[in-house]
């Protein structure tokens, strides 16, 4: 079960653990580095709407591990150490540290030179760029720091690479309909570090940025101008391959730095459909080879669509990939235990080694009954 530290604090770690184990669950993915949000909590004893601090961690970081990019502990850590509480009150639950990596608006605003840049040079402060050496140092240090915390058996990195243009940023808004090609071009980073990597790979990044600039300008004028195909045009396809190598190599570096006994899983950020994960630099087959496993969201609506997405992920990642799938045991994805059981069966048919559920604090408690029956 994916769990937030504030839900453990407000409802009691022992009480939450008893509910989860009663539903047949044996592991928690606890948010240890997370972003801002506005969350409805249907069963919270107080504060039914919660606003997490932006870009903070939920343990006490060791500043000596880091460079320019320094993590900041959330204020609640002064009163509640969720990892220590789990070790004390729920030793039977294995702990994965759910780590939001490069989606960090706090650090992006503080260090705009380390954030992604659009073809127009706009800084996307919500997205640290994985081409930047200092960003790569930060994420590696964050994973090592997290792995050193009590009870952590695995680190799961969400947003280990680039982000798509649309990411649910605060009041994200446009009055121009963005087709997939336009959205992809806007989300392609052309910061100095990305241009350097392109040059070293024999690509003309400056020319691609200029082409994207011209094409988007024409598209913004009246919507009729054709746009480059970011996946099939040869120059753009080569850039997408380079972006995937950038993310894959970062994950490889983190796996090599982590203790062998600490697992490393990757959560691709693109939620539906998973076939679009290439836009964030996620090559599922390549990531599966350098990480210990992939933890992939299955957030379509209805068992048939969810099963199709799961099967597509298996086909893309390859038969040898270690895969887990994350299900949402609630509206609008499933309507009850029977539909959830069909989704669980689909994960098993795909050879999943783990089934996860998102998210304890967001869902009604009746979803625990659905999980128990589905399992």
N, C-alpha and C positions, 0 to 999 in steps of 0.2 A: 504494500500500500504506500502510495506517495503521501507524505505527511508534512505539515508545516510546524515549526517549533512553537509558534504562538498558540496553535491548537492543543499541543501537549501541555503548555503552561496553563491554559485556561480550563481545560477539562481534566487535567491530571494524567501524568504519563502512565501510571499503573492502570487507570481506568481505560484509557485508550488502548493500551496493550492488551488488556483482557478482551475488549471488544474485537480486536483484530484477530487474535488467536482463536477466539470463539467462532470466527467466520472461516477458519481454516488457513489463515495467512501466517507465514513464518519469517517475513522480512519486512523492514520499512526502508523506504527511500526518503530520507529526511533532508529537507532543504537546508543546506549549510552555506550556500552563497546564492543570493536571490536579488530580484529586481523589484521595482515599484509595482503597485497594483491597487485595485479596488475590489475587494472580495466579499461576496455574500456568504455568510456562514449559517446554514439553516438550523444547526443544533448547538451553537455556541451558548454557553451559560451567560455570557455577557458580550456586548459588542458584536451585534449581528453583521455589521459592516466593518471591514478591517482594511487599513491602508499600511502595507509594509513600507519600511524605509527603503529608499532606492539604493541599489548597488552595494549592499552590505553583506557581511558574513555573520554566521551565527555560532561563532566560537571566538576565542581570543587569539588572533593571529600573531605570529612571530615576525616583527618588522625586519629583522636582520636577514630574512630569506629573500626580500624583495628589493627592487630597484626604484625607479621613478614611480611606478604604479604601486601604491600601497593600499591594501584592503583596509576597510573600516568595519569594526565590530558594530552590530546593531545595538541600540540602547538596551534592549531587553536582555542582552547577554549579561549585564551587570547583576540581574536578579535570577536569571534562569539559564542554566547550561543544559541545553536539550540533549546533547550527546552523553554527558555525564549522567543525566537523569535516566536515559534509556539503559545505560550500562548498569545503573543501580536498581531500577524497578522492572526492567524487562530484559534480563540477560538472555532469555530464550529467543528473542527476536534478533536476527542478523541485521546489520546496519549498512546500508549503502548511503554514501554522502552525495546527495543530489546537488551538483555544482553548476550553477549558471556561470558560464565562462566569460565570453567576450561581449555579451549583451550587458553593458554597464554604463548607463547614462551619467552616473556620478563621475566616474573616471574619465569618460569621453569628454564631458564638459570641462573638466579640470585640465585635460591634456588633449586638446583638439588635434594636435599634430600627429597623434597616435590613433586617430579614428579614421574610419573609411570616408572617402570623398567621391561624390558623384562625378560624371563627366563634366559638369559645370563648375566643379571645385567646391561645391557645397559640402560642409562637414556634417556627417551623420553621427551626432554625438552619442547615439544609443548603441553604436557598433564599433568596438575596438577592432583594428585591422590585424589579422593573423600574419600578414607579411612583415609587420614591424618587429624587429628583433626584441625591442623592449616589451612588446605585448606578449611575444612568445615566452620571454623570461618570466613575465608575470603569471601566465597561466600554468607554467610548469611549477613555479614556486607555490602557487595556490593549491595545486593538487598534492604536492609534497607536504605542505602545511596541514592540509585536510587529512591526509593519510596518517599523520602523526597524532590525531585526536583520539580520545578513548573510544574503543569499540568499533571503529570504522573498518569494515572488511572489504569495501569496494568504493571506488570513486566513479561516479557517473557524470560525465560532462555533457551538459546541454549547451548549445551555442559554442562549440569549439572552433568555429570558423567564421566565415562571412555571414551576414544576414540578408534576407531579401528586403526589398525596399519597404514593403508593407510588413510591419511587425507589431501592430497594436500599440504604437507609441501614444503618449498622452494626447488625446483629441486629434489623432491622426486623421487627415481630412484632405479631400480634393473634390473639385467639381468638374474634373476632366476624366472620362472613362479611360482607364489604363489597360490596354490589351497586354497579354503576357510578355510580348517582346519589349514594350515600353517599360513595364515594371522591372524586367530583368536588366535593361540598360541603365535605369535609374539606380538600381541596386548594385551595379558593378563598380568596384573600387578602382580609382585611378590615383591613389595617393602616391607620393614619391617612392615609397618602399615597393608598391605594386609595380610601378613603372620600371624600377630597377630590376626586379625579378623578371619582368617581361623582356627587358633588354638582354639580360643574361641568358634567357632561354631562346634568344633569336627572334623575338616578336617585337613589332613596332607598336608599343602601347600608346605612345603619343598619337599616332595616326588613328588607332581605334577609338581613343577618347575624342578626337576631333570629329570622326565619323559619327559617333554617338551624339555629340553635341549638335551637329548639323541636322541629323535625322530627327532628334527630339524637338529641336527648334521648329522644324517644318511641321512635325506632328502637332505640336502645341498650337500652331497657327490655326489650323482648321480640321485636323484629324484625318486628312486624306493622304498624307505623305506615307510612302512605304517605309518600313523599318527593317534594319538588318535582322537576320535570323540568328539569335545568339547561340543556338545549339548546332546549326547545320552549315552556316557560312564558314568556310575554312579558317579564316583569321580569327573569328569569334569562337569557333569550336576549340581552336588551339589555346585561346585565352581561358576558356572554361576548364580545359584539361590542366592548365597551369594552376588555376585556382584550386582545383581538387588536389593537386600535388602539394600545394601550400598547406592545406588543412591536414592531409594525410601525414605529411612529414612532421607536422607539429604534434599530432597524436602519437606518432612513433617516438618522438623525443620524450614525450611525457611518460609513455610506457617504459622506456628504457631507464628513466630517472626514478620511477616509483619502486618501492620494495617489491620483490617478486610475489610476496604473499598477499599483497594488496591488489585486488582486481581492478581493471579499468574497463568501463563500458562507455559507449557513446550514444547520446540521444540526438539524432538529427532533428533540427528545429522545425523544418517544414512538416506540417501536420497532415494536411490532406490536399491533394493526393500525394503519396510518398514518391511518386514518379517525378515530382518537381524538385526533389532534394538537390539535384545538380546545381540549382541556382544559388545555393549557399556554399557550394564547394564540397558537398558530401557525395563521395563515390562510395556507395555501400559496400561493394565487393572489396575495394582497397582498404576501407576503414576496418572491415571485419578481419583483414589479415594483420593489421598492426595493433588493434585493440584486442582485449580478451573476448568481447562480445558487443553486440549492438542491442540497444533497447529502443524499439521503434514504436511510435505512436500509431494506433489504429483507430482514428477518430472520425471515420465516416459515419453515416447514419443508417442504421438497420443492419441486420446480420449479413445479408447478401453483399452489400457494398463493403462492409468490414472484411468479410472473408476474401473478397476479390483483392482488396488492398494488401491483405496479409500474404496471399499467394504471389502477388506481384513483387513484394519485398523479398520473399524467398527466392524467386527466380532471378531477381537483380543481384542480391547479395551472394548467391551461389549455394550449392548444396552443402559445402563444408562450413559455412558461416554459423557461428554461435549466435542465435537470435532470441531475444525476448520481445514480447509485445505488450503495449500499455493499452488497456481498455478503459473506457468511461462507463461505469455501471449505472447509468442514470440517463434521464432525458437530456437531449433529444436522440441519443445514440441507441439506446435500447429501452424497451417499455416494461421489462420485467425479467424474472429469473429465467424463463424459457428462452427468450432472445439472448440473454447473456450467456446461457449454457451453449447456445449455438456458436457464439463468438469464441468461447473457450475451446470448443471442439475444433474450430478453425485454426486456432493457434497451435493446438496439439497436432493437427494434420500437417501443419507446416514445419513440424519438428522443433517447436519452441522449447527452450530449456528453462524459460521463466514466463510467468504470466503476472503482470502488474496491473494495478488499478489506480485511477486518478480521479479524485483526490479526496481524502478523508474529510477535510474541512469544508469542501464545496458541496458534498452530496448529502442527501437525506440519510439518516441512519438505516432506513429500510433497505438501502442498497447493500448493507452488510448481510442481510438475510438473502438477498438475491445472489450474492457472491457465494455464501455457504451452500445454497442449493445448486448453483452452477458448478461448483467444484466437486 
